[in-house]
Each structure stands twice: as structure tokens, then as C-alpha cells.
Amino acid sequence: MSIIELERTAPVYTANPLTRREQVVLSNLTEDITLEQIATKLFVTRNTVKSQVRSVYRKIGVSTRADAVAWARHAGINAA
């Protein structure tokens, strides 16, 4: 499934404060890749991904990638 398809079909969680794009970025954090690699995959800059990651962390109340991944798993957000 492509990133675009994932964004269109990603479930919207009622208790999930994240936008679909933030869900896509979060799902990519579950993989063992760098922000630069995520940016390349999503056709955006590293700074865009970095900003989206900060927004995700703020919205879900975490401060580390590991905590964000644990939250994603609990919320049912799977790897892209």
C-alpha cells in the first residue's frame, strides 16, 4: 500500500487527536529508519517530518520515539 493510499484509508480514531498525515508519520516511526528516510519516503523535507513528529509528541503527551511507538501500537496505528 502506498503512502497516499494509507492516508486515504487510515482509520480516524475518535480518541485519537492526530491528523491522518501525523498518523502516517507516526506509523513510520515504528520502523527502524531515520527522519531523513521518512522524509524521502513521504516526499517532504526532514524539517517537515521533524515538525510533524514534534506535533505528534505534543498531542499524545510523550517525549521519546519509543513512547510514541508504544502509544501507536496501543492505538492500533500500524507500520506503513
All heavy atoms as a GROMACS GRO file, in nm:
protein
  626
    1MET      N    1   0.085  -0.117   0.000
    1MET     CA    2   0.000   0.000   0.000
    1MET      C    3   0.090   0.123   0.000
    1MET      O    4   0.183   0.133   0.078
    1MET     CB    5  -0.090  -0.002   0.123
    1MET     CG    6  -0.187   0.113   0.128
    1MET     SD    7  -0.301   0.109   0.267
    1MET     CE    8  -0.407  -0.023   0.220
    2SER      N    9   0.059   0.217  -0.086
    2SER     CA   10   0.140   0.339  -0.095
    2SER      C   11   0.104   0.434   0.019
    2SER      O   12   0.000   0.418   0.085
    2SER     CB   13   0.117   0.409  -0.229
    2SER     OG   14  -0.010   0.472  -0.229
    3ILE      N   15   0.188   0.533   0.039
    3ILE     CA   16   0.164   0.633   0.144
    3ILE      C   17   0.033   0.707   0.117
    3ILE      O   18  -0.044   0.730   0.208
    3ILE     CB   19   0.283   0.733   0.149
    3ILE    CG1   20   0.412   0.661   0.185
    3ILE    CG2   21   0.254   0.846   0.246
    3ILE    CD1   22   0.408   0.587   0.316
    4ILE      N   23   0.008   0.740  -0.009
    4ILE     CA   24  -0.114   0.812  -0.043
    4ILE      C   25  -0.237   0.727  -0.011
    4ILE      O   26  -0.333   0.775   0.046
    4ILE     CB   27  -0.114   0.852  -0.192
    4ILE    CG1   28   0.009   0.940  -0.225
    4ILE    CG2   29  -0.243   0.923  -0.230
    4ILE    CD1   30   0.022   1.066  -0.143
    5GLU      N   31  -0.231   0.598  -0.047
    5GLU     CA   32  -0.342   0.508  -0.015
    5GLU      C   33  -0.361   0.496   0.135
    5GLU      O   34  -0.473   0.493   0.185
    5GLU     CB   35  -0.320   0.370  -0.075
    5GLU     CG   36  -0.329   0.367  -0.225
    5GLU     CD   37  -0.285   0.234  -0.283
    5GLU    OE1   38  -0.189   0.174  -0.230
    5GLU    OE2   39  -0.348   0.189  -0.379
    6LEU      N   40  -0.250   0.489   0.208
    6LEU     CA   41  -0.256   0.478   0.353
    6LEU      C   42  -0.326   0.600   0.412
    6LEU      O   43  -0.409   0.588   0.500
    6LEU     CB   44  -0.116   0.461   0.413
    6LEU     CG   45  -0.110   0.448   0.564
    6LEU    CD1   46  -0.183   0.322   0.609
    6LEU    CD2   47   0.033   0.446   0.611
    7GLU      N   48  -0.292   0.718   0.361
    7GLU     CA   49  -0.353   0.839   0.413
    7GLU      C   50  -0.504   0.841   0.386
    7GLU      O   51  -0.581   0.886   0.469
    7GLU     CB   52  -0.289   0.963   0.351
    7GLU     CG   53  -0.152   0.992   0.407
    7GLU     CD   54  -0.094   1.119   0.351
    7GLU    OE1   55  -0.068   1.123   0.230
    7GLU    OE2   56  -0.076   1.213   0.430
    8ARG      N   57  -0.546   0.792   0.271
    8ARG     CA   58  -0.688   0.792   0.236
    8ARG      C   59  -0.766   0.689   0.315
    8ARG      O   60  -0.884   0.709   0.344
    8ARG     CB   61  -0.705   0.764   0.087
    8ARG     CG   62  -0.689   0.886   0.004
    8ARG     CD   63  -0.733   0.858  -0.138
    8ARG     NE   64  -0.627   0.907  -0.223
    8ARG     CZ   65  -0.576   0.845  -0.326
    8ARG    NH1   66  -0.624   0.730  -0.365
    8ARG    NH2   67  -0.479   0.897  -0.396
    9THR      N   68  -0.701   0.578   0.347
    9THR     CA   69  -0.773   0.468   0.412
    9THR      C   70  -0.745   0.457   0.561
    9THR      O   71  -0.803   0.372   0.627
    9THR     CB   72  -0.738   0.333   0.346
    9THR    OG1   73  -0.597   0.310   0.360
    9THR    CG2   74  -0.777   0.331   0.200
   10ALA      N   75  -0.656   0.540   0.612
   10ALA     CA   76  -0.623   0.532   0.754
   10ALA      C   77  -0.747   0.560   0.838
   10ALA      O   78  -0.820   0.655   0.812
   10ALA     CB   79  -0.513   0.634   0.790
   11PRO      N   80  -0.772   0.475   0.935
   11PRO     CA   81  -0.890   0.496   1.018
   11PRO      C   82  -0.874   0.622   1.101
   11PRO      O   83  -0.764   0.657   1.142
   11PRO     CB   84  -0.895   0.372   1.108
   11PRO     CG   85  -0.757   0.319   1.106
   11PRO     CD   86  -0.696   0.359   0.975
   12VAL      N   87  -0.981   0.691   1.122
   12VAL     CA   88  -0.979   0.810   1.206
   12VAL      C   89  -1.029   0.765   1.343
   12VAL      O   90  -1.143   0.722   1.357
   12VAL     CB   91  -1.068   0.922   1.149
   12VAL    CG1   92  -1.068   1.042   1.241
   12VAL    CG2   93  -1.020   0.960   1.010
   13TYR      N   94  -0.944   0.772   1.442
   13TYR     CA   95  -0.979   0.727   1.576
   13TYR      C   96  -1.047   0.842   1.649
   13TYR      O   97  -0.997   0.953   1.651
   13TYR     CB   98  -0.853   0.685   1.653
   13TYR     CG   99  -0.777   0.576   1.582
   13TYR    CD1  100  -0.670   0.608   1.500
   13TYR    CD2  101  -0.815   0.443   1.592
   13TYR    CE1  102  -0.601   0.509   1.432
   13TYR    CE2  103  -0.746   0.344   1.526
   13TYR     CZ  104  -0.639   0.378   1.446
   13TYR     OH  105  -0.570   0.280   1.379
   14THR      N  106  -1.159   0.813   1.709
   14THR     CA  107  -1.232   0.919   1.778
   14THR      C  108  -1.153   0.970   1.899
   14THR      O  109  -1.159   1.088   1.929
   14THR     CB  110  -1.370   0.869   1.823
   14THR    OG1  111  -1.355   0.751   1.900
   14THR    CG2  112  -1.459   0.841   1.704
   15ALA      N  113  -1.078   0.883   1.962
   15ALA     CA  114  -0.999   0.925   2.077
   15ALA      C  115  -0.858   0.967   2.034
   15ALA      O  116  -0.774   0.997   2.116
   15ALA     CB  117  -0.990   0.813   2.179
   16ASN      N  118  -0.835   0.967   1.904
   16ASN     CA  119  -0.703   0.998   1.850
   16ASN      C  120  -0.701   1.143   1.804
   16ASN      O  121  -0.773   1.179   1.711
   16ASN     CB  122  -0.673   0.903   1.734
   16ASN     CG  123  -0.535   0.923   1.676
   16ASN    OD1  124  -0.466   1.018   1.708
   16ASN    ND2  125  -0.496   0.831   1.590
   17PRO      N  126  -0.617   1.225   1.863
   17PRO     CA  127  -0.612   1.367   1.827
   17PRO      C  128  -0.529   1.395   1.701
   17PRO      O  129  -0.514   1.509   1.663
   17PRO     CB  130  -0.546   1.429   1.950
   17PRO     CG  131  -0.453   1.322   1.999
   17PRO     CD  132  -0.528   1.192   1.973
   18LEU      N  133  -0.476   1.292   1.637
   18LEU     CA  134  -0.383   1.311   1.527
   18LEU      C  135  -0.452   1.324   1.392
   18LEU      O  136  -0.553   1.259   1.366
   18LEU     CB  137  -0.285   1.193   1.520
   18LEU     CG  138  -0.206   1.163   1.646
   18LEU    CD1  139  -0.118   1.041   1.624
   18LEU    CD2  140  -0.124   1.283   1.689
   19THR      N  141  -0.391   1.406   1.306
   19THR     CA  142  -0.437   1.414   1.168
   19THR      C  143  -0.394   1.288   1.096
   19THR      O  144  -0.309   1.212   1.145
   19THR     CB  145  -0.376   1.536   1.095
   19THR    OG1  146  -0.233   1.516   1.086
   19THR    CG2  147  -0.406   1.666   1.168
   20ARG      N  148  -0.448   1.265   0.978
   20ARG     CA  149  -0.407   1.147   0.902
   20ARG      C  150  -0.258   1.152   0.869
   20ARG      O  151  -0.190   1.050   0.874
   20ARG     CB  152  -0.490   1.134   0.774
   20ARG     CG  153  -0.629   1.086   0.804
   20ARG     CD  154  -0.697   1.034   0.682
   20ARG     NE  155  -0.820   0.969   0.723
   20ARG     CZ  156  -0.933   0.976   0.660
   20ARG    NH1  157  -0.941   1.043   0.548
   20ARG    NH2  158  -1.039   0.913   0.705
   21ARG      N  159  -0.208   1.269   0.833
   21ARG     CA  160  -0.065   1.280   0.799
   21ARG      C  161   0.020   1.249   0.922
   21ARG      O  162   0.123   1.184   0.912
   21ARG     CB  163  -0.035   1.419   0.743
   21ARG     CG  164   0.104   1.434   0.690
   21ARG     CD  165   0.130   1.334   0.578
   21ARG     NE  166   0.246   1.373   0.503
   21ARG     CZ  167   0.283   1.321   0.388
   21ARG    NH1  168   0.210   1.227   0.333
   21ARG    NH2  169   0.389   1.362   0.326
   22GLU      N  170  -0.021   1.297   1.038
   22GLU     CA  171   0.053   1.268   1.161
   22GLU      C  172   0.049   1.118   1.190
   22GLU      O  173   0.148   1.062   1.237
   22GLU     CB  174  -0.004   1.348   1.279
   22GLU     CG  175   0.027   1.496   1.270
   22GLU     CD  176  -0.051   1.580   1.368
   22GLU    OE1  177  -0.158   1.535   1.418
   22GLU    OE2  178  -0.007   1.693   1.396
   23GLN      N  179  -0.063   1.053   1.160
   23GLN     CA  180  -0.072   0.909   1.178
   23GLN      C  181   0.026   0.837   1.085
   23GLN      O  182   0.090   0.740   1.126
   23GLN     CB  183  -0.214   0.859   1.151
   23GLN     CG  184  -0.312   0.899   1.259
   23GLN     CD  185  -0.451   0.850   1.229
   23GLN    OE1  186  -0.469   0.737   1.184
   23GLN    NE2  187  -0.551   0.932   1.254
   24VAL      N  188   0.039   0.886   0.963
   24VAL     CA  189   0.134   0.827   0.867
   24VAL      C  190   0.276   0.843   0.919
   24VAL      O  191   0.355   0.749   0.918
   24VAL     CB  192   0.117   0.889   0.727
   24VAL    CG1  193   0.230   0.846   0.635
   24VAL    CG2  194  -0.017   0.850   0.668
   25VAL      N  195   0.310   0.963   0.965
   25VAL     CA  196   0.444   0.987   1.019
   25VAL      C  197   0.468   0.897   1.140
   25VAL      O  198   0.573   0.833   1.151
   25VAL     CB  199   0.464   1.136   1.055
   25VAL    CG1  200   0.592   1.157   1.135
   25VAL    CG2  201   0.465   1.221   0.929
   26LEU      N  202   0.371   0.890   1.229
   26LEU     CA  203   0.385   0.805   1.348
   26LEU      C  204   0.402   0.659   1.309
   26LEU      O  205   0.485   0.589   1.367
   26LEU     CB  206   0.264   0.822   1.439
   26LEU     CG  207   0.262   0.742   1.568
   26LEU    CD1  208   0.387   0.767   1.652
   26LEU    CD2  209   0.136   0.774   1.648
   27SER      N  210   0.328   0.613   1.211
   27SER     CA  211   0.341   0.474   1.169
   27SER      C  212   0.481   0.446   1.114
   27SER      O  213   0.533   0.336   1.129
   27SER     CB  214   0.234   0.436   1.067
   27SER     OG  215   0.259   0.496   0.942
   28ASN      N  216   0.542   0.547   1.054
   28ASN     CA  217   0.678   0.530   1.004
   28ASN      C  218   0.782   0.531   1.115
   28ASN      O  219   0.891   0.477   1.099
   28ASN     CB  220   0.710   0.637   0.900
   28ASN     CG  221   0.658   0.601   0.763
   28ASN    OD1  222   0.721   0.524   0.691
   28ASN    ND2  223   0.542   0.653   0.729
   29LEU      N  224   0.748   0.592   1.228
   29LEU     CA  225   0.841   0.592   1.342
   29LEU      C  226   0.858   0.452   1.399
   29LEU      O  227   0.957   0.424   1.465
   29LEU     CB  228   0.792   0.686   1.452
   29LEU     CG  229   0.800   0.835   1.424
   29LEU    CD1  230   0.744   0.913   1.544
   29LEU    CD2  231   0.941   0.879   1.393
   30THR      N  232   0.762   0.364   1.372
   30THR     CA  233   0.773   0.228   1.424
   30THR      C  234   0.880   0.148   1.352
   30THR      O  235   0.925   0.046   1.401
   30THR     CB  236   0.638   0.152   1.414
   30THR    OG1  237   0.602   0.138   1.277
   30THR    CG2  238   0.528   0.224   1.490
   31GLU      N  239   0.920   0.196   1.234
   31GLU     CA  240   1.026   0.129   1.160
   31GLU      C  241   1.161   0.183   1.209
   31GLU      O  242   1.169   0.292   1.264
   31GLU     CB  243   1.011   0.156   1.010
   31GLU     CG  244   0.882   0.104   0.953
   31GLU     CD  245   0.867   0.138   0.806
   31GLU    OE1  246   0.969   0.160   0.739
   31GLU    OE2  247   0.752   0.141   0.760
   32ASP      N  248   1.264   0.106   1.185
   32ASP     CA  249   1.398   0.146   1.227
   32ASP      C  250   1.464   0.229   1.117
   32ASP      O  251   1.560   0.185   1.054
   32ASP     CB  252   1.482   0.023   1.261
   32ASP     CG  253   1.614   0.059   1.328
   32ASP    OD1  254   1.621   0.168   1.389
   32ASP    OD2  255   1.708  -0.021   1.318
   33ILE      N  256   1.407   0.349   1.092
   33ILE     CA  257   1.461   0.437   0.989
   33ILE      C  258   1.473   0.578   1.045
   33ILE      O  259   1.408   0.613   1.144
   33ILE     CB  260   1.375   0.438   0.860
   33ILE    CG1  261   1.232   0.483   0.888
   33ILE    CG2  262   1.376   0.302   0.794
   33ILE    CD1  263   1.146   0.496   0.762
   34THR      N  264   1.555   0.658   0.980
   34THR     CA  265   1.580   0.794   1.026
   34THR      C  266   1.470   0.889   0.979
   34THR      O  267   1.392   0.855   0.889
   34THR     CB  268   1.715   0.847   0.972
   34THR    OG1  269   1.704   0.858   0.829
   34THR    CG2  270   1.829   0.755   1.011
   35LEU      N  271   1.466   1.007   1.038
   35LEU     CA  272   1.371   1.108   0.994
   35LEU      C  273   1.397   1.146   0.848
   35LEU      O  274   1.302   1.172   0.773
   35LEU     CB  275   1.378   1.232   1.083
   35LEU     CG  276   1.335   1.215   1.229
   35LEU    CD1  277   1.342   1.349   1.302
   35LEU    CD2  278   1.198   1.153   1.241
   36GLU      N  279   1.522   1.149   0.809
   36GLU     CA  280   1.557   1.178   0.670
   36GLU      C  281   1.498   1.074   0.576
   36GLU      O  282   1.444   1.107   0.470
   36GLU     CB  283   1.709   1.183   0.655
   36GLU     CG  284   1.756   1.223   0.516
   36GLU     CD  285   1.727   1.367   0.480
   36GLU    OE1  286   1.739   1.453   0.569
   36GLU    OE2  287   1.690   1.393   0.365
   37GLN      N  288   1.505   0.948   0.614
   37GLN     CA  289   1.449   0.842   0.531
   37GLN      C  290   1.296   0.850   0.526
   37GLN      O  291   1.237   0.826   0.422
   37GLN     CB  292   1.494   0.705   0.584
   37GLN     CG  293   1.642   0.680   0.563
   37GLN     CD  294   1.691   0.558   0.640
   37GLN    OE1  295   1.657   0.538   0.756
   37GLN    NE2  296   1.774   0.478   0.575
   38ILE      N  297   1.235   0.887   0.638
   38ILE     CA  298   1.090   0.906   0.640
   38ILE      C  299   1.053   1.020   0.546
   38ILE      O  300   0.959   1.011   0.467
   38ILE     CB  301   1.038   0.933   0.782
   38ILE    CG1  302   1.058   0.809   0.870
   38ILE    CG2  303   0.892   0.975   0.780
   38ILE    CD1  304   1.030   0.832   1.018
   39ALA      N  305   1.128   1.130   0.553
   39ALA     CA  306   1.102   1.245   0.468
   39ALA      C  307   1.111   1.208   0.320
   39ALA      O  308   1.024   1.245   0.240
   39ALA     CB  309   1.201   1.357   0.500
   40THR      N  310   1.212   1.132   0.284
   40THR     CA  311   1.228   1.088   0.146
   40THR      C  312   1.110   1.002   0.103
   40THR      O  313   1.054   1.020  -0.005
   40THR     CB  314   1.360   1.009   0.129
   40THR    OG1  315   1.468   1.096   0.164
   40THR    CG2  316   1.378   0.959  -0.013
   41LYS      N  317   1.069   0.913   0.190
   41LYS     CA  318   0.956   0.824   0.163
   41LYS      C  319   0.826   0.901   0.143
   41LYS      O  320   0.742   0.864   0.061
   41LYS     CB  321   0.944   0.727   0.281
   41LYS     CG  322   0.856   0.609   0.262
   41LYS     CD  323   0.871   0.520   0.385
   41LYS     CE  324   0.783   0.400   0.379
   41LYS     NZ  325   0.794   0.317   0.499
   42LEU      N  326   0.810   1.010   0.217
   42LEU     CA  327   0.686   1.089   0.213
   42LEU      C  328   0.695   1.209   0.118
   42LEU      O  329   0.600   1.287   0.109
   42LEU     CB  330   0.649   1.137   0.354
   42LEU     CG  331   0.627   1.029   0.459
   42LEU    CD1  332   0.594   1.091   0.593
   42LEU    CD2  333   0.516   0.935   0.414
   43PHE      N  334   0.809   1.226   0.053
   43PHE     CA  335   0.830   1.335  -0.042
   43PHE      C  336   0.818   1.473   0.022
   43PHE      O  337   0.756   1.564  -0.034
   43PHE     CB  338   0.734   1.324  -0.162
   43PHE     CG  339   0.742   1.193  -0.233
   43PHE    CD1  340   0.645   1.095  -0.215
   43PHE    CD2  341   0.849   1.165  -0.317
   43PHE    CE1  342   0.654   0.972  -0.279
   43PHE    CE2  343   0.859   1.041  -0.382
   43PHE     CZ  344   0.761   0.946  -0.363
   44VAL      N  345   0.874   1.486   0.141
   44VAL     CA  346   0.878   1.614   0.212
   44VAL      C  347   1.019   1.634   0.267
   44VAL      O  348   1.103   1.545   0.256
   44VAL     CB  349   0.775   1.620   0.328
   44VAL    CG1  350   0.632   1.611   0.275
   44VAL    CG2  351   0.800   1.511   0.431
   45THR      N  352   1.044   1.748   0.327
   45THR     CA  353   1.176   1.773   0.384
   45THR      C  354   1.187   1.711   0.522
   45THR      O  355   1.086   1.682   0.588
   45THR     CB  356   1.205   1.924   0.397
   45THR    OG1  357   1.117   1.979   0.496
   45THR    CG2  358   1.187   1.996   0.263
   46ARG      N  359   1.312   1.695   0.566
   46ARG     CA  360   1.336   1.643   0.701
   46ARG      C  361   1.275   1.736   0.805
   46ARG      O  362   1.220   1.690   0.905
   46ARG     CB  363   1.487   1.628   0.724
   46ARG     CG  364   1.520   1.572   0.861
   46ARG     CD  365   1.670   1.567   0.885
   46ARG     NE  366   1.700   1.513   1.015
   46ARG     CZ  367   1.698   1.584   1.128
   46ARG    NH1  368   1.668   1.711   1.126
   46ARG    NH2  369   1.727   1.526   1.243
   47ASN      N  370   1.283   1.867   0.781
   47ASN     CA  371   1.227   1.962   0.876
   47ASN      C  372   1.074   1.948   0.888
   47ASN      O  373   1.019   1.966   0.996
   47ASN     CB  374   1.264   2.106   0.839
   47ASN     CG  375   1.406   2.137   0.876
   47ASN    OD1  376   1.465   2.073   0.962
   47ASN    ND2  377   1.464   2.237   0.810
   48THR      N  378   1.009   1.916   0.779
   48THR     CA  379   0.864   1.893   0.783
   48THR      C  380   0.834   1.772   0.871
   48THR      O  381   0.744   1.778   0.957
   48THR     CB  382   0.808   1.871   0.641
   48THR    OG1  383   0.829   1.991   0.565
   48THR    CG2  384   0.660   1.838   0.645
   49VAL      N  385   0.907   1.665   0.851
   49VAL     CA  386   0.887   1.545   0.934
   49VAL      C  387   0.918   1.575   1.079
   49VAL      O  388   0.842   1.537   1.169
   49VAL     CB  389   0.972   1.426   0.883
   49VAL    CG1  390   0.965   1.309   0.980
   49VAL    CG2  391   0.926   1.384   0.745
   50LYS      N  392   1.025   1.647   1.103
   50LYS     CA  393   1.064   1.683   1.239
   50LYS      C  394   0.952   1.763   1.308
   50LYS      O  395   0.918   1.737   1.424
   50LYS     CB  396   1.193   1.763   1.235
   50LYS     CG  397   1.265   1.775   1.365
   50LYS     CD  398   1.400   1.842   1.341
   50LYS     CE  399   1.471   1.868   1.470
   50LYS     NZ  400   1.598   1.937   1.450
   51SER      N  401   0.895   1.857   1.235
   51SER     CA  402   0.786   1.937   1.288
   51SER      C  403   0.662   1.851   1.316
   51SER      O  404   0.596   1.867   1.420
   51SER     CB  405   0.751   2.048   1.188
   51SER     OG  406   0.639   2.120   1.230
   52GLN      N  407   0.632   1.759   1.225
   52GLN     CA  408   0.517   1.671   1.244
   52GLN      C  409   0.539   1.578   1.362
   52GLN      O  410   0.446   1.552   1.438
   52GLN     CB  411   0.489   1.592   1.116
   52GLN     CG  412   0.438   1.681   1.003
   52GLN     CD  413   0.436   1.613   0.869
   52GLN    OE1  414   0.514   1.522   0.841
   52GLN    NE2  415   0.348   1.659   0.782
   53VAL      N  416   0.660   1.530   1.380
   53VAL     CA  417   0.692   1.443   1.494
   53VAL      C  418   0.674   1.520   1.624
   53VAL      O  419   0.614   1.469   1.719
   53VAL     CB  420   0.834   1.384   1.482
   53VAL    CG1  421   0.878   1.319   1.612
   53VAL    CG2  422   0.841   1.285   1.367
   54ARG      N  423   0.722   1.644   1.628
   54ARG     CA  424   0.704   1.726   1.750
   54ARG      C  425   0.556   1.745   1.780
   54ARG      O  426   0.514   1.738   1.896
   54ARG     CB  427   0.771   1.863   1.732
   54ARG     CG  428   0.918   1.863   1.762
   54ARG     CD  429   0.973   2.005   1.780
   54ARG     NE  430   0.938   2.093   1.669
   54ARG     CZ  431   1.014   2.118   1.563
   54ARG    NH1  432   1.132   2.061   1.553
   54ARG    NH2  433   0.974   2.200   1.469
   55SER      N  434   0.477   1.768   1.675
   55SER     CA  435   0.334   1.786   1.693
   55SER      C  436   0.269   1.658   1.747
   55SER      O  437   0.185   1.664   1.837
   55SER     CB  438   0.270   1.826   1.560
   55SER     OG  439   0.131   1.840   1.573
   56VAL      N  440   0.310   1.544   1.693
   56VAL     CA  441   0.259   1.415   1.740
   56VAL      C  442   0.294   1.397   1.887
   56VAL      O  443   0.207   1.363   1.969
   56VAL     CB  444   0.316   1.299   1.656
   56VAL    CG1  445   0.290   1.165   1.724
   56VAL    CG2  446   0.259   1.300   1.515
   57TYR      N  447   0.420   1.418   1.922
   57TYR     CA  448   0.463   1.401   2.061
   57TYR      C  449   0.380   1.490   2.154
   57TYR      O  450   0.337   1.446   2.260
   57TYR     CB  451   0.611   1.439   2.077
   57TYR     CG  452   0.711   1.338   2.025
   57TYR    CD1  453   0.675   1.226   1.952
   57TYR    CD2  454   0.846   1.358   2.049
   57TYR    CE1  455   0.769   1.137   1.906
   57TYR    CE2  456   0.941   1.269   2.003
   57TYR     CZ  457   0.903   1.159   1.932
   57TYR     OH  458   0.997   1.070   1.886
   58ARG      N  459   0.358   1.615   2.114
   58ARG     CA  460   0.283   1.709   2.197
   58ARG      C  461   0.139   1.661   2.214
   58ARG      O  462   0.086   1.659   2.325
   58ARG     CB  463   0.286   1.848   2.134
   58ARG     CG  464   0.210   1.954   2.211
   58ARG     CD  465   0.212   2.091   2.143
   58ARG     NE  466   0.186   2.087   2.000
   58ARG     CZ  467   0.064   2.075   1.944
   58ARG    NH1  468  -0.042   2.063   2.021
   58ARG    NH2  469   0.049   2.075   1.814
   59LYS      N  470   0.078   1.619   2.105
   59LYS     CA  471  -0.063   1.579   2.109
   59LYS      C  472  -0.086   1.451   2.190
   59LYS      O  473  -0.190   1.438   2.255
   59LYS     CB  474  -0.117   1.558   1.967
   59LYS     CG  475  -0.140   1.688   1.893
   59LYS     CD  476  -0.196   1.661   1.755
   59LYS     CE  477  -0.228   1.789   1.680
   59LYS     NZ  478  -0.286   1.758   1.547
   60ILE      N  479   0.008   1.358   2.185
   60ILE     CA  480  -0.015   1.232   2.256
   60ILE      C  481   0.055   1.230   2.393
   60ILE      O  482   0.043   1.132   2.466
   60ILE     CB  483   0.025   1.109   2.172
   60ILE    CG1  484   0.175   1.105   2.143
   60ILE    CG2  485  -0.057   1.105   2.044
   60ILE    CD1  486   0.221   0.978   2.069
   61GLY      N  487   0.127   1.338   2.423
   61GLY     CA  488   0.185   1.352   2.556
   61GLY      C  489   0.306   1.265   2.584
   61GLY      O  490   0.320   1.212   2.694
   62VAL      N  491   0.393   1.249   2.483
   62VAL     CA  492   0.515   1.172   2.501
   62VAL      C  493   0.635   1.258   2.464
   62VAL      O  494   0.620   1.366   2.405
   62VAL     CB  495   0.516   1.043   2.416
   62VAL    CG1  496   0.398   0.953   2.454
   62VAL    CG2  497   0.515   1.073   2.268
   63SER      N  498   0.754   1.209   2.498
   63SER     CA  499   0.874   1.286   2.465
   63SER      C  500   0.982   1.202   2.399
   63SER      O  501   1.090   1.253   2.371
   63SER     CB  502   0.930   1.354   2.591
   63SER     OG  503   0.960   1.256   2.688
   64THR      N  504   0.953   1.075   2.375
   64THR     CA  505   1.053   0.990   2.310
   64THR      C  506   0.987   0.909   2.198
   64THR      O  507   0.866   0.885   2.198
   64THR     CB  508   1.117   0.890   2.407
   64THR    OG1  509   1.018   0.795   2.449
   64THR    CG2  510   1.180   0.958   2.527
   65ARG      N  511   1.070   0.868   2.105
   65ARG     CA  512   1.023   0.786   1.994
   65ARG      C  513   0.966   0.653   2.045
   65ARG      O  514   0.861   0.607   1.999
   65ARG     CB  515   1.138   0.761   1.897
   65ARG     CG  516   1.099   0.690   1.771
   65ARG     CD  517   1.216   0.688   1.674
   65ARG     NE  518   1.180   0.627   1.548
   65ARG     CZ  519   1.241   0.650   1.433
   65ARG    NH1  520   1.343   0.735   1.428
   65ARG    NH2  521   1.203   0.592   1.322
   66ALA      N  522   1.033   0.594   2.142
   66ALA     CA  523   0.987   0.466   2.198
   66ALA      C  524   0.848   0.480   2.260
   66ALA      O  525   0.762   0.394   2.240
   66ALA     CB  526   1.086   0.415   2.303
   67ASP      N  527   0.824   0.589   2.331
   67ASP     CA  528   0.692   0.612   2.390
   67ASP      C  529   0.587   0.635   2.281
   67ASP      O  530   0.474   0.588   2.293
   67ASP     CB  531   0.694   0.731   2.486
   67ASP     CG  532   0.769   0.702   2.615
   67ASP    OD1  533   0.789   0.582   2.646
   67ASP    OD2  534   0.807   0.798   2.683
   68ALA      N  535   0.625   0.706   2.177
   68ALA     CA  536   0.532   0.731   2.066
   68ALA      C  537   0.496   0.600   1.996
   68ALA      O  538   0.380   0.577   1.961
   68ALA     CB  539   0.593   0.830   1.967
   69VAL      N  540   0.595   0.514   1.976
   69VAL     CA  541   0.571   0.384   1.912
   69VAL      C  542   0.479   0.299   2.000
   69VAL      O  543   0.386   0.235   1.950
   69VAL     CB  544   0.705   0.312   1.884
   69VAL    CG1  545   0.683   0.166   1.844
   69VAL    CG2  546   0.782   0.386   1.775
   70ALA      N  547   0.502   0.300   2.130
   70ALA     CA  548   0.415   0.224   2.221
   70ALA      C  549   0.273   0.277   2.215
   70ALA      O  550   0.176   0.199   2.211
   70ALA     CB  551   0.470   0.232   2.364
   71TRP      N  552   0.257   0.409   2.211
   71TRP     CA  553   0.125   0.469   2.200
   71TRP      C  554   0.059   0.428   2.069
   71TRP      O  555  -0.060   0.393   2.066
   71TRP     CB  556   0.137   0.621   2.209
   71TRP     CG  557   0.004   0.691   2.215
   71TRP    CD1  558  -0.064   0.730   2.327
   71TRP    CD2  559  -0.079   0.732   2.105
   71TRP    NE1  560  -0.182   0.790   2.293
   71TRP    CE2  561  -0.194   0.792   2.156
   71TRP    CE3  562  -0.066   0.721   1.966
   71TRP    CZ2  563  -0.295   0.844   2.077
   71TRP    CZ3  564  -0.167   0.772   1.886
   71TRP    CH2  565  -0.280   0.832   1.940
   72ALA      N  566   0.136   0.430   1.960
   72ALA     CA  567   0.083   0.393   1.828
   72ALA      C  568   0.033   0.248   1.828
   72ALA      O  569  -0.074   0.219   1.774
   72ALA     CB  570   0.190   0.412   1.721
   73ARG      N  571   0.109   0.160   1.887
   73ARG     CA  572   0.068   0.020   1.893
   73ARG      C  573  -0.061   0.005   1.972
   73ARG      O  574  -0.152  -0.068   1.933
   73ARG     CB  575   0.178  -0.066   1.952
   73ARG     CG  576   0.292  -0.082   1.855
   73ARG     CD  577   0.390  -0.191   1.897
   73ARG     NE  578   0.493  -0.205   1.797
   73ARG     CZ  579   0.621  -0.184   1.818
   73ARG    NH1  580   0.665  -0.153   1.938
   73ARG    NH2  581   0.709  -0.197   1.719
   74HIS      N  582  -0.069   0.076   2.084
   74HIS     CA  583  -0.189   0.070   2.167
   74HIS      C  584  -0.310   0.128   2.093
   74HIS      O  585  -0.422   0.079   2.108
   74HIS     CB  586  -0.164   0.147   2.298
   74HIS     CG  587  -0.282   0.149   2.388
   74HIS    ND1  588  -0.323   0.038   2.460
   74HIS    CD2  589  -0.369   0.248   2.420
   74HIS    CE1  590  -0.430   0.069   2.531
   74HIS    NE2  591  -0.460   0.195   2.508
   75ALA      N  592  -0.287   0.231   2.011
   75ALA     CA  593  -0.395   0.297   1.935
   75ALA      C  594  -0.429   0.223   1.807
   75ALA      O  595  -0.522   0.260   1.738
   75ALA     CB  596  -0.356   0.441   1.905
   76GLY      N  597  -0.349   0.120   1.775
   76GLY     CA  598  -0.377   0.043   1.655
   76GLY      C  599  -0.323   0.103   1.527
   76GLY      O  600  -0.368   0.072   1.419
   77ILE      N  601  -0.224   0.192   1.541
   77ILE     CA  602  -0.161   0.253   1.424
   77ILE      C  603  -0.044   0.165   1.387
   77ILE      O  604   0.054   0.154   1.459
   77ILE     CB  605  -0.115   0.397   1.453
   77ILE    CG1  606  -0.237   0.483   1.490
   77ILE    CG2  607  -0.040   0.454   1.334
   77ILE    CD1  608  -0.203   0.621   1.535
   78ASN      N  609  -0.055   0.098   1.272
   78ASN     CA  610   0.045   0.001   1.228
   78ASN      C  611   0.152   0.064   1.141
   78ASN      O  612   0.132   0.172   1.088
   78ASN     CB  613  -0.022  -0.113   1.152
   78ASN     CG  614  -0.125  -0.184   1.238
   78ASN    OD1  615  -0.103  -0.208   1.356
   78ASN    ND2  616  -0.238  -0.214   1.179
   79ALA      N  617   0.261  -0.009   1.127
   79ALA     CA  618   0.372   0.036   1.042
   79ALA      C  619   0.323   0.054   0.899
   79ALA      O  620   0.240  -0.021   0.850
   79ALA     CB  621   0.487  -0.062   1.046
   80ALA      N  622   0.379   0.154   0.834
   80ALA     CA  623   0.342   0.184   0.694
   80ALA      C  624   0.399   0.082   0.600
   80ALA      O  625   0.496   0.019   0.623
   80ALA     CB  626   0.389   0.323   0.658
   0.00000   0.00000   0.00000
